[in-house]
Amino acid sequence: MFRAVILFATLCVLSAQASAQNSAQATAQNSAQDRAAVEQQFQSWLKQSVWPRARVKGVSRKTFRAAFSGVSLNWTLPDLVPPGRRPQTPKRQRQAEFGSPGRYFNRGSIDGATSVGRQMARRHAATLAAVEQKTGVPGRIILAIWGRESGYGRVAIPHDVFQVLGTKGFMSTRARYFTDELIAALQIAQAGHAPQGAMKSSWAGALGQPQFMPTSFLGYAVDGDGDGRADIWGSEADTLASIGNYLARHGWRAGRDWGFEVTVPASVSCDLEGPDQGQPIAKWAAMGVTRVSGRPFPPHENPGEGYLMMPAGRGGPAFIVTPNFYVLKDYNMSDLYALFVGHVGDRIQYGVGDFSAHWGPVGGLLRSDVAAMQRALEAQGHDVGGADGLAGFKTRRSIGRWQQANGRAATCFPEANMKSSLLP
């Protein structure tokens, strides 16, 4: 009887293993078939939707065919929504600009961008002075963007721009935006702006040393070395001039700084954060907000509008920023990105040290959990700026208001201990 039981159990295990293997093979086969069908839809979309738009913009059939020769969908890109599926918030955060603040400001990134930036400041002093004279944008800010975007032109750009923008234009959460960028990339190729083989991009489709999206290249790239071309791939002078032109055209205010690290007393709530709650810097000072350096705010800044910015809530450094901070955000829609650029620029030119306040252990939640919290806050009437799983200023201050309304200390940042109270 015992042998029979063992034999039966063994047969059951073998049967289960065979069934699981067959199921896995069937799933893989179905997945491959699904992807093959989507691939066919992609090729039809290129011919039926993209080509007519490109032709209207002056793109030739030869350029179009060369761009998409051998191009297939890149299934590894983030935020893809294949046909027939519903958009879902990613479980984890893949983009550093929206992740944990402390990791974004790691020692290697800060020190590397600063030390090489100082070398570049000396090498390109004349160009930077000319660009600042023309645009009003300080050279240190231009250098910090260049360093963050492409390591001062030293970082290899890995992807085929037509595959990236084609994939994301066909099936991403922002398909219309990326389709427009795809058409612009084809226009760049048609005009011969890029050197041979240079149409490489980031995972988002950004090009060249300043990492311009294609529409930004068409709108803001300029000639900085006088050769009659705007070459953001091979010309450092063109790169610097183009970054300066971009910021100037987006509203950079000459003579104003980007912001100041401050100490925010407990009497000033962190829910006052945001560009829609600005007031004269002198008024912030009257409320007890002080610079960590101990120096007063510059007299010429006092009457100008300033905004409280606390990217980690009460768990990290705080800042009073100016409208120029939000011009930096136009370059990359991330508080951490704009803060990194301003900070590294200051280190390059003024030799300042680290922020006075330390980054606390915040930002470790799953993006999907943050999105669930945002939906719960929206249900209670809060404006979180969209349930995307990203803790932007509207989410941060909404959390602060919810915390205060529920008798908690306002930290203005998503915390694990909030989940049980907010989520069913």
LUMLUM-813033 format. One record per atom (N, C-alpha, C): y, x, z; residue in three letters. Coordinates in steps of 0.02 Angstrom, whole numbers, plus 50000, padded with zeros to 5 digits. Atoms other than C-alpha are relative to their C-alpha. Example, Ala and Ser with C-alpha at 12.3 -4.5 7.8 and 13.67 -1.06 7.14 Angstrom:
# LUMLUM-813033
499415004550000ALA
497755061550390ALA
500605004550000ALA
499414995849997SER
499475068450357SER
500554996150037SER
This chain:
# LUMLUM-813033
499405004150000MET
500005000050000MET
500635004450000MET
499424995649995PHE
501205014150046PHE
500155003249932PHE
499914996950065ARG
500865022749878ARG
500304995049950ARG
499745005250045ALA
501205006349789ALA
500744998950011ALA
499295000949984VAL
502855004249880VAL
500415005749972VAL
499654994150025ILE
503365022049837ILE
500064999749924ILE
500005000550073LEU
502855019449656LEU
500494994849976LEU
499535005350019PHE
503825003149648PHE
500735002250008PHE
499314997649987ALA
505375011049726ALA
500215005049948ALA
499844994950051THR
505275025649606THR
500154996849933THR
499895003550063LEU
505135013949458LEU
500684996450001LEU
499355003549994CYS
506645004049522CYS
500575004949990CYS
499474995050006VAL
507685019849539VAL
500065002349927VAL
499994997750070LEU
507175025949365LEU
500294994649955LEU
499745005550040SER
507545008749295SER
500754999450008SER
499285000649986ALA
509255008249380ALA
500375005749966ALA
499684994350032GLN
509655025749317GLN
500044999049925GLN
500005001150073ALA
509155021149140ALA
500504994649982ALA
499535005450013SER
510165005049152SER
500725002550004SER
499334997349992ALA
511695014449216ALA
500185004549941ALA
499874995650057GLN
511505027449079GLN
500144996049937GLN
499905004250059ASN
511335014048946ASN
500684996550003ASN
499365003449992SER
512845004949019SER
500585004749986SER
499484995150011ALA
513885020849020ALA
500065001749926ALA
499994998550071GLN
513365024648841GLN
500324994249961GLN
499725005950034ALA
513795006848789ALA
500764999750011ALA
499285000149986THR
515485007948877THR
500375005249959THR
499694994750039ALA
515875024448794ALA
500034998249926ALA
500015002050070GLN
515335017548626GLN
500524994649986GLN
499505005350008ASN
516395001848650ASN
500715002850003ASN
499344997049994SER
517865012548706SER
500185003749936SER
499874996450062ALA
517695023448552ALA
500154995249943ALA
499875005150052GLN
517595007948442GLN
500694996950010GLN
499345002949986ASP
519125000648529ASP
500555004749976ASP
499494995250019ARG
520105016648502ARG
500045000849924ARG
500004999550073ALA
519565017648321ALA
500374994249969ALA
499655005950026ALA
520194999948294ALA
500755000650012ALA
499294999149986VAL
521845004048379VAL
500305005349954VAL
499774994850046GLU
521985019748273GLU
500164997149931GLU
499885003350064GLN
521845009048117GLN
500644995950002GLN
499385003849992GLN
523214997648183GLN
500605004650000GLN
499454995149998PHE
524295012948215PHE
500195002349929PHE
499864997750068GLN
524115019148037GLN
500324994449958GLN
499695005650035SER
524525001747971SER
500724999050023SER
499315000749973TRP
526055000948086TRP
500465005249969TRP
499604994850031LEU
526675017448017LEU
500214998049929LEU
499865001750070LYS
526555011147839LYS
500434993749994LYS
499685006550009GLN
527154993347865GLN
500654999250039GLN
499405000949958SER
528474995248002SER
500465006150000SER
499594994049993VAL
529045013348016VAL
500275002249932VAL
499784997650065TRP
529105018247833TRP
500594996149970TRP
499425003650027PRO
530275004147777PRO
500655001850036PRO
499404998149963ARG
531505008547916ARG
500225007149983ARG
499834993150016ALA
531405027047877ALA
500305000549930ALA
499754999850068ARG
531695024047692ARG
500734997749997ARG
499315002449998VAL
533275014247729VAL
500475005450027VAL
499604994649971LYS
533895029347829LYS
500015006349956LYS
499974994450046GLY
533645040747679GLY
499435004950004GLY
500584995749994VAL
531965048147725VAL
499564999249938VAL
500405000250061SER
530925052647572SER
499274998950017SER
500725000949991ARG
529095048447549ARG
499675006850016ARG
500274993349987LYS
528735067247546LYS
500085002050073LYS
499874998449930THR
529545069847716THR
499584995850046THR
500395004549958PHE
528675054747788PHE
499275002150002PHE
500714998050003ARG
526955060247729ARG
499885006650036ARG
500094993649966ALA
527215078047791ALA
500034999150076ALA
499935001149928ALA
527745071647963ALA
499364997350031ALA
500585003449971PHE
526185061147987PHE
499335002449972PHE
500624997250026SER
524905071847896SER
499565002250058SER
500484998349947GLY
523405072748013GLY
500194997550069GLY
499775002449935VAL
524345063848153VAL
499584993950021VAL
500355005749970SER
523325052348265SER
500314998650068SER
499735001849935LEU
523705043748430LEU
499835005250053LEU
500124995649943ASN
523885054648584ASN
499894995750062ASN
500185004649945TRP
522965044948720TRP
500155002950068TRP
499874996949935THR
523455057348857THR
500714998950024THR
499305001049980LEU
525295052448860LEU
500054994550052LEU
499925005149948PRO
525935042249008PRO
500304993649974PRO
499685006550011ASP
526455023949010ASP
499824996949933ASP
500235003150063LEU
525415018448860LEU
499744993050013LEU
500245006949996VAL
525045000148830VAL
499664998349934VAL
500355001550063PRO
523694998148695PRO
500074992649982PRO
499945006950022PRO
523784982248591PRO
499504995450037PRO
500435004849965GLY
523104967148684GLY
499965000950074GLY
500024998749927ARG
523344974648857ARG
500694998850030ARG
499375001349965ARG
524664970548986ARG
500245006450033ARG
499744994049966PRO
525834984049055PRO
499824999950074PRO
500174999349929GLN
525314990649225GLN
500395005950029GLN
499674994549967THR
526245001549349THR
499495005650011THR
500474994549988PRO
525415018749349PRO
499875000850075PRO
500174999249929LYS
524495022249511LYS
500375006050030LYS
499674994049975ARG
525225039649528ARG
500605001849959ARG
499394997950034GLN
526875047549481GLN
499875006749965GLN
500124994050038ARG
526715060349342ARG
500645003949985ARG
499384996650018GLN
528545064449311GLN
500335002850063GLN
499754996649940ALA
529225077249434ALA
500674997350024ALA
499325002349982GLU
530995070249428GLU
499994993850045GLU
500025006149960PHE
530405054449516PHE
499475000450055PHE
500504999149949GLY
529155061849638GLY
500295002050067GLY
499794997949933SER
529295070149808SER
500605004749995SER
499414995850006PRO
531045077649831PRO
499885007350018PRO
500124993149978GLY
530425092949925GLY
499655004249948GLY
500374996250051ARG
529215098049788ARG
500445001449940ARG
499564998950058TYR
530555096049654TYR
500465006050012TYR
499564994549983PHE
531665108549745PHE
499595005850029PHE
500424994649974ASN
530295121549766ASN
500345006849990ASN
499684993549998ARG
530735139549799ARG
500015003549931ARG
500054996650064GLY
530135146249632GLY
500474997249948GLY
499565003150049SER
531095133749526SER
500735001650014SER
499304998749982ILE
532715136049621ILE
500195007349988ILE
499834992850005ASP
532665155049630ASP
499975002449927ASP
500064997950070GLY
532075157149450GLY
500594997649958GLY
499435002850039ALA
533415145649377ALA
500655003550019ALA
499394996749977THR
534735154449482THR
500065007249974THR
499964992950018SER
534305172549446SER
500085000949925SER
499924999550073VAL
534075170349258VAL
500664997049979VAL
499365003150016GLY
535605159049255GLY
500585004950007GLY
499474995149991ARG
536675173149323ARG
500015005249944ARG
500044995450057GLN
536045184749187GLN
500314996849937GLN
499755003550059MET
536445171649055MET
500764998950005MET
499275000949991ALA
538175168849130ALA
500375006249977ALA
499694993850022ARG
538575187149098ARG
499935000949924ARG
500144998950072ARG
537765187548925ARG
500434995449957ARG
499665005050042HIS
538635171748863HIS
500684998150028HIS
499365001549967ALA
540275172948959ALA
500524997449952ALA
499495002150048ALA
541365171448805ALA
499864993149972ALA
500185006650027THR
540415156648733THR
500124994650052THR
499925005049947LEU
540395147548900LEU
500744998650013LEU
499285001049989ALA
542265150248922ALA
500304995849945ALA
499745003950056ALA
542595143348749ALA
499784992750004ALA
500265006949994VAL
541495128148779VAL
500374996350056VAL
499655003349944GLU
542325124648947GLU
500724998449980GLU
499325001250023GLN
544045126348867GLN
500034993849956GLN
500015005550047LYS
543555113648735LYS
499784993450031LYS
500305006149975THR
542555101148838THR
500194998350072THR
499865001149929GLY
543105103349019GLY
499395000750044GLY
500634999549961VAL
541285105849073VAL
499915007250022VAL
500084993249976PRO
541035121149185PRO
499385003349972PRO
500574996350026GLY
539905134649118GLY
499404999950045GLY
500564999949954ARG
538845134549275ARG
499574993749994ARG
500375006350008ILE
538355116349244ILE
499595000249936ILE
500364999450064ILE
537895119749063ILE
499405004650007ILE
500554995349989LEU
536835134649116LEU
499444996750040LEU
500525003149958ALA
535925124549249ALA
499594995049961ALA
500385004750042ILE
535455111049124ILE
499545003849953ILE
500404996050046TRP
534855124048999TRP
499405002950037TRP
500554997149961GLY
533815132249135GLY
499484994850019GLY
500485005149979ARG
533045116049195ARG
499614997349941ARG
500335003250057GLU
532655109449022GLU
499505004549965GLU
500464995850039SER
531855124448939SER
499945007150027SER
500044993349973GLY
531945139349057GLY
500425004949960GLY
499554996050041TYR
533425146048957TYR
499685001949933TYR
500314999050065GLY
532435144248797GLY
499355003850001GLY
500614995949995ARG
530915153648863ARG
499364996050006ARG
500605004249991VAL
529735139048893VAL
499774997349933VAL
500285002650063ALA
528585134448749ALA
500004992450002ALA
500015007350006ILE
528775116448690ILE
499354998149965ILE
500695000350023PRO
526995110348664PRO
499804994849948PRO
500265005750037HIS
526885093848570HIS
500304999149931HIS
499735002050065ASP
527075087748392ASP
500434993850010ASP
499535005449984VAL
528615076648400VAL
499804993449965VAL
500175006150036PHE
527945064448270PHE
499394996550031PHE
500565003049964GLN
526315061948364GLN
500244996750064GLN
499755002749936VAL
527235059448529VAL
500394993549988VAL
499585005950010LEU
528545047448464LEU
499644994549962LEU
500415005050033GLY
527315038848349GLY
499574996250049GLY
500435003249950THR
526115035648492THR
500414995450046THR
499615003949952LYS
527465029748612LYS
500394994449966LYS
499685005550036GLY
528355019548479GLY
499524994449985GLY
500515005050016PHE
526735010648439PHE
499744996450062PHE
500315003249941MET
526085007648615MET
500235003250065MET
499774997849934SER
527155011648765SER
500414994550031SER
499615005049965THR
528145002148894THR
500714999649973THR
499335000050030ARG
529735006748797ARG
499935001249925ARG
500184998950070ALA
529085004948620ALA
500604999949954ALA
499425000550044ARG
530724999648540ARG
500435006350004ARG
499614993949991TYR
531665014448613TYR
499685005949964TYR
500334994250031PHE
530365027148555PHE
499944999249925PHE
500005000950072THR
530265019348383THR
500675002149970THR
499334997750022ASP
532145021948364ASP
500045007650000ASP
500004992749997GLU
531895039948418GLU
499575003049944GLU
500434997750054LEU
530495041948292LEU
500385000049933LEU
499605000350062ILE
531635036348150ILE
500515005649999ILE
499514994649996ALA
532955048748209ALA
499665006849988ALA
500364993750011ALA
531655062848212ALA
499855000949926ALA
500114999750072LEU
531215058748031LEU
500645001849963LEU
499364998250030GLN
533065059747987GLN
500155007450009GLN
499904992949987ILE
533155076948067ILE
499585004249953ILE
500444996450046ALA
531665082747965ALA
500244999549929ALA
499755001050068GLN
532385075347806GLN
500605004549985GLN
499394996050010ALA
534045084447830ALA
499875007550006ALA
500154992949994GLY
533175100947866GLY
500365003450057GLY
499644997049944HIS
534065103648031HIS
499585005150038HIS
500434995849960ALA
532565111548117ALA
499685005649958ALA
500364994750035PRO
531825128348069PRO
499274998049987PRO
500695001650017GLN
530075128147994GLN
499565000250062GLN
500475000349944GLY
528785122648122GLY
500314998850068GLY
499655000749936ALA
530095119148256ALA
500014992950027ALA
499975007049977MET
529855100248270MET
499474998850054MET
500435000749942LYS
528965102048436LYS
500404996650055LYS
499635003849949SER
529385091348586SER
499635000050066SER
500315001549936SER
529045087248766SER
499554993949993SER
500425006150002TRP
527865073048811TRP
500424993849987TRP
499575005750012ALA
529375061648795ALA
500355000249932ALA
499704999550067GLY
529925067748623GLY
500655003849998GLY
499374996349998ALA
531365079148675ALA
499935006649963ALA
500024994450047LEU
531815093448557LEU
500425005950023LEU
499594994149996GLY
532425111248566GLY
500165002450070GLY
499844996949936GLN
533185121848703GLN
500374995350048GLN
499685004749953PRO
534305107948775PRO
499584993750012PRO
500445005849995GLN
532865095448758GLN
500384993549987GLN
499675006150024PHE
533875082548663PHE
499494995349971PHE
500365005050039MET
533055066448611MET
500295000149929MET
499754999650069PRO
533215064848421PRO
500674996549989PRO
499355003450009THR
534625052048430THR
500575004050032THR
499494995849969SER
535555063748548SER
500175006049956SER
499864994650047PHE
535365077948424PHE
500484997549946PHE
499585002650054LEU
536115067148287LEU
500704998450024LEU
499355002049975GLY
537525061548399GLY
500415005450032GLY
499624995449957TYR
537985076848502TYR
499895007449984TYR
500114992950016ALA
537275093248431ALA
500585002649958ALA
499434997050035VAL
538675104748372VAL
499865007449986VAL
500034993050019ASP
538915121848295ASP
500415004150050ASP
499644995949951GLY
539345134648429GLY
500105007249978GLY
499934993050021ASP
539175150948333ASP
500345000849933ASP
499604999650060GLY
540165146548177GLY
499625001049935GLY
500374999150063ASP
538765147248049ASP
499934993649960ASP
500015006350036GLY
539005129147997GLY
499414995650013GLY
500595003949983ARG
537375122848073ARG
499974998850075ARG
500125001449929ALA
536925114648238ALA
499255001350013ALA
500694997849991ASP
535335124148283ASP
499845000550074ASP
500175000049929ILE
534715119348456ILE
499325003350013ILE
500654996849993TRP
533065128348423TRP
500075007650005TRP
499964992750002GLY
533585146148384GLY
500665002950022GLY
499344997449983SER
535435147648428SER
500184998350071SER
499795001249930GLU
535925149848610GLU
500714997450003GLU
499305002450001ALA
537765147248568ALA
500034992749981ALA
500025007050018ASP
537375130848482ASP
499724995750056ASP
500295003649943THR
536315125648631THR
500524998750053THR
499495000749947LEU
537725128848755LEU
500554995349978LEU
499475004450025ALA
539035120448646ALA
499774992849997ALA
500265006850006SER
537915105348619SER
499944996750068SER
500045002949932ILE
537585102848805ILE
500704998250025ILE
499325001549979GLY
539445103948841GLY
500284994049964GLY
499765005750039ASN
539845091748702ASN
499684993550024ASN
500355005949975TYR
538535079448765TYR
500324997550065TYR
499725002149935LEU
539245079348942LEU
500724997649992LEU
499315002150010ALA
541045078248882ALA
500034993049969ALA
500015006550034ARG
540635063648768ARG
499744994550046ARG
500245004949952HIS
539775054948914HIS
500474999150059HIS
499495001649950GLY
541335055649020GLY
500125005150054GLY
499874995049949TRP
541375072149114TRP
500755000550014TRP
499294999749981ARG
543015072949211ARG
500185007150020ARG
499804993149987ALA
543785090249200ALA
500405000550065ALA
499654998849937GLY
544405097149366GLY
499674997050061GLY
500365002849943ARG
543225086949474ARG
499325003450007ARG
500664997149987ASP
541655093749556ASP
499474994749987ASP
500535005050006TRP
539955085349547TRP
499864996650066TRP
500135002949934GLY
539795082649735GLY
499965005350055GLY
500004995749940PHE
539635089849911PHE
499454997750047PHE
500485001849948GLU
538245090550039GLU
500404998150063GLU
499635002649943VAL
538795080750192VAL
499534998250058VAL
500345002849942THR
538295075250365THR
500234992750007THR
499845007249995VAL
538205056250381VAL
499854997750071VAL
500135002149931PRO
538425049950560PRO
499604993550002PRO
500415006049992ALA
537305036250627ALA
500414993649991ALA
499585005950007SER
538785024350622SER
500114998049926SER
499945001550072VAL
538775025250430VAL
499304998549974VAL
500675002050020SER
537285015550363SER
499815003249933SER
500254997350063CYS
536205023250228CYS
499974994649945CYS
500015005250051ASP
536255006350140ASP
500674999549963ASP
499374999750037LEU
538015010650081LEU
499955004549938LEU
500114995650057GLU
537245021849948GLU
500094996349934GLU
500005002750068GLY
537545019149763GLY
500665000549964GLY
499394999450040PRO
538795020749621PRO
500414993649998PRO
499625006349998ASP
539315002549644ASP
500324998850069ASP
499695000649934GLN
539905005749823GLN
500465005950014GLN
499564994349993GLY
541145019549791GLY
500654998450035GLY
499355000649969GLN
542765022449883GLN
500325007050001GLN
499684993449999PRO
544055036449895PRO
499655004850049PRO
500334995149957ILE
543315052349967ILE
500355000450068ILE
499634999949936ALA
544695052050098ALA
499754994650047ALA
500245005449957LYS
543995035550161LYS
499325001750030LYS
500654997749972TRP
542245042850180TRP
500145004850058TRP
499844995249947ALA
543025056850281ALA
500264996450062ALA
499745003849943ALA
543935044150390ALA
499444996450037ALA
500575003249968MET
542245035950425MET
499565005050038MET
500374994949964GLY
541605052450495GLY
499525004049958GLY
500434996150045VAL
540695059250343VAL
500345006849989VAL
499714993350003THR
540975078150343THR
499575004649957THR
500374994950038ARG
540505092750232ARG
499605004450047ARG
500414995849957VAL
539075103250301VAL
500295007050007VAL
499694993449996SER
540095118850265SER
500535000550055SER
499475000149951GLY
541375113550394GLY
500694999849971GLY
499355000250033ARG
542755114350266ARG
500184992849983ARG
499815006850021PRO
543775098850224PRO
499864999149925PRO
500055001350071PHE
543565090450057PHE
500625002749965PHE
499414997450035PRO
544705098449926PRO
500534994649993PRO
499465005050002PRO
546405089749929PRO
500024995949935PRO
499965003750063HIS
546335085249744HIS
499424995049992HIS
500575004650003GLU
544655076349774GLU
500114993850044GLU
499935005349951ASN
545255065449918ASN
500174993149971ASN
499845006750026PRO
546055051349816PRO
499494997549949PRO
500495002050051GLY
544625051349690GLY
499414996350030GLY
500565003949975GLU
543145039749704GLU
499405004550013GLU
500624996549982GLY
541585046349790GLY
499474994950019GLY
500575004549990TYR
539865038949816TYR
499495003450046TYR
500524997449956LEU
538575041049953LEU
499355000449961LEU
500634999150035MET
536955048149884MET
499515003450048MET
500504997649953MET
535405050349993MET
499324999449967MET
500605000750040PRO
533915053949880PRO
499354999550039PRO
500585000849957ALA
532695054650026ALA
500164995550059ALA
499785004149944GLY
533585041950134GLY
500225004550058GLY
499844995949941ARG
533785048650311ARG
499535005950006ARG
500494994649996GLY
532355060650275GLY
500165006149960GLY
499824994150039GLY
533335073850183GLY
500765000849996GLY
499294998850007PRO
535045080450131PRO
500374993849974PRO
499575005550023ALA
536485068250101ALA
500605003049964ALA
499474997450042PHE
537915069849979PHE
500544994649988PHE
499485004050031ILE
539585062749928ILE
500085002849929ILE
499984997650069VAL
539545063749739VAL
500584996649964VAL
499445002550040THR
540875060749607THR
499734996749937THR
500245002850063PRO
540805051749440PRO
499635005049956PRO
500344995050040ASN
540245068249363ASN
499255000450015ASN
500715000249983PHE
538595066649456PHE
499644995149955PHE
500335005150041TYR
538215051049357TYR
500035001649926TYR
500024997250068VAL
538675059949195VAL
499385004349993VAL
500614996150001LEU
537295072149239LEU
499384995549997LEU
500575004650004LYS
536135057349265LYS
499934997049930LYS
500075002250068ASP
536525051849088ASP
499575004849959ASP
500424995150035TYR
535645067749033TYR
499274998950017TYR
500685001449978ASN
534095063349133ASN
500064995150059ASN
499865005349951MET
534035047149233MET
499625000950065MET
500324998649936SER
533505054849397SER
500515003050047SER
499564997249949ASP
534495058049556ASP
499825007350014ASP
500214993249984LEU
533445073549589LEU
500195004849945LEU
499814995750056TYR
533775080549415TYR
500755001750005TYR
499284998849997ALA
535665078449431ALA
500175004450060ALA
499874995949940LEU
535625085849606LEU
499785007249989LEU
500254993350015PHE
534585100749547PHE
500515003749957PHE
499534996850045VAL
535815104349407VAL
500645002050037VAL
499404998349963GLY
537335103449521GLY
499905005750048GLY
500154995049949HIS
536525113949656HIS
499885006949968HIS
500134993650033VAL
535865127449539VAL
500645002849969VAL
499364997650027GLY
537545128249452GLY
500435003250053GLY
499614997249945ASP
538385131349619ASP
499715006750023ASP
500324993749980ARG
537115144849661ARG
500165005549949ARG
499854995050052ILE
537415153449494ILE
500705002850007ILE
499304997750000GLN
539305154149511GLN
500255002150068GLN
499704998849933TYR
539675153749697TYR
499535003650049TYR
500474996749955GLY
538105161149773GLY
499834996150062GLY
500165004149941VAL
537835146549892VAL
499255000450015VAL
500694999949979GLY
536225145449990GLY
499674993249993GLY
500375006350002ASP
534975131450017ASP
500414994450032ASP
499695005649966PHE
535475114150070PHE
499935000950076PHE
500014999349927SER
535885113250255SER
499444995950031SER
500545004349975ALA
534705098750288ALA
499365001349961ALA
500654998950032HIS
532855100350251HIS
499724993449972HIS
500355005850027TRP
531815088650146TRP
499434998250046TRP
500545002249957GLY
530685078550259GLY
499384998249960GLY
500635001750034PRO
528895073450219PRO
500014992949972PRO
499945006750030VAL
529395058650111VAL
499775000449927VAL
500175000350071GLY
528855052949939GLY
499265000749985GLY
500714999150011GLY
526965053949963GLY
499614993849983GLY
500365006250014LEU
526545035749928LEU
499824999549927LEU
500195001450069LEU
525655029949772LEU
500564996049967LEU
499495003750037ARG
526835023549639ARG
499844992649999ARG
500205007050001SER
525825007549632SER
500154996650066SER
499835002949935ASP
526095004849819ASP
500754998750006ASP
499275001049998VAL
527975007249802VAL
500194993949958VAL
499855005850043ALA
527974994649659ALA
499824993550036ALA
500195006049962ALA
527054982149770ALA
500524998450054ALA
499465001049951MET
528374984649906MET
500624997249966MET
499415002450036GLN
529744982149778GLN
499934992649983GLN
500095007150017ARG
528994965649722ARG
500074995650062ARG
499935003849938ALA
528884959949903ALA
500744999550021ALA
499285000249984LEU
530714964549931LEU
500374995349952LEU
499695004650048GLU
531204955449771GLU
499884992850020GLU
500165006849979ALA
530324939949836ALA
500434997850058ALA
499565001749944GLN
531454940849988GLN
500745000149980GLN
499315000450024GLY
533014941549880GLY
500355006649991GLY
499694993450008HIS
533324960349872HIS
500025002149927HIS
499944997150066ASP
533914968949714ASP
499765007350005ASP
500284993249995VAL
532784984349701VAL
500075003849934VAL
499924996650063GLY
533244988449522GLY
499394999849956GLY
500615000550039GLY
531544983349454GLY
499415002850037GLY
500614997949964ALA
529774984849522ALA
499625005049958ALA
500304994950042ASP
529355001149434ASP
499655005450040ASP
500334994949958GLY
528675011049582GLY
500425006150012GLY
499554994349992LEU
530175022849581LEU
500534998350052LEU
499545001549945ALA
531255024049737ALA
500715002149982ALA
499304998950017GLY
532985023449657GLY
500464997550054GLY
499525001649946PHE
534575020049753PHE
499984992650018PHE
500035007149982LYS
534395001049742LYS
499404998550044LYS
500595000849958THR
532645002049814THR
500135003050069THR
499884996649935ARG
533185014349949ARG
500444995850045ARG
499555003849956ARG
534625003850011ARG
499714993250017ARG
500325006349983SER
533614987750000SER
499515000950057SER
500464998549944ILE
532314995750113ILE
500405000750064ILE
499584999349940GLY
533705000550234GLY
500224993350027GLY
499785006649978ARG
534344982750238ARG
499424996050029ARG
500595003549973TRP
532584975850263TRP
499835002850068TRP
500164996949935GLN
532274988350403GLN
500474997650055GLN
499525002249950GLN
533874983650493GLN
499904992650018GLN
500105007149988ALA
533524965050472ALA
499384998750042ALA
500625000949963ASN
531814967650551ASN
499975004450063ASN
499964996449937GLY
532424977650700GLY
499745007149998GLY
500244993150007ARG
531894994550632ARG
500595004749988ARG
499504995050017ALA
532865010650618ALA
500025000849924ALA
499934999650073ALA
533545011650441ALA
499915007249976ALA
500124993450030THR
532795026550349THR
500164999949925THR
499845000850071CYS
533125019750173CYS
499535004049955CYS
500504996950045PHE
531515026550098PHE
499334996750013PHE
500655003249990PRO
529775019050068PRO
499565004050048PRO
500424996849950GLU
528615022650214GLU
499344996350004GLU
500675003049997ALA
526755019650237ALA
499964994550052ALA
500045005049947ASN
527045009850397ASN
500354993449983ASN
499695006250022MET
528024996850299MET
499504995349965MET
500455003850044LYS
526534991350195LYS
499704993950035LYS
500335005549965SER
525694980550327SER
500484994350013SER
499515005349988SER
527314971050359SER
500244996749936SER
499745002650063LEU
527854969050179LEU
499474996849955LEU
500525002150047LEU
526204966550088LEU
499504995450034LEU
500505004649970PRO
524964952350116PRO
499345003650011PRO
